[in-house]
Amino acid sequence: MAGTFSGFIVTGVETGIRPTSERVRKSFFDIMRHRLPEMHMIDAFAGSGIMGFEALSRGAGSVVFIEQSKSACRRLKRQVSELQCGERARVICGDAGVHLAEAISLANHWIVFCDPPYRLRIMPEILKRIGEPMLKPRLDQVIIEHHHKLDPVGDTHFWMVHRREKYGETVLTFLQPVAG
């Protein structure tokens, strides 16, 4: 991890959680470096929390972690406490599809990073929910980490693909809200 938490190791990653690779993390934060000082990030399907902790370490204003696994949530809360970043971090335990709208309503100018399990094909439905008129103005970008053979966007008219970056079998798809 780079930044103020350099040397911190995310521990206790449970079976079935696929942390974002170092190569993908580095690329993502290189792309977003100009946004970091004012970035408010939601790490949806947080799992290990590596993306959110990296964002905090590099100077993001705040991060909301959303994770369904109770044991992963306990670990995320423990690590937030250990890193003493509780004033800049919040952990929401529950289904990201359900709690994402709640997290978005907390502030404006969110960057939402979604890394759902590849076997779940839920992003088109989630994108429809968060593309609603009450939430969309609060969002700057949604970035989805997904397998290169999957289309996470579907046919939603709320989002425009702004950029795609491929790293082996992993792709980051950057979406921006469509005006209107």
Beta strands, then each sheet from edge to edge (+ up, - down):
strand 1: 40-44
strand 2: 62-67
strand 3: 89-93
strand 4: 110-114
strand 5: 139-147
strand 6: 159-167
strand 7: 170-177
sheet 1: 3+ 2+ 1+ 4+ 5+ 7- 6+
end
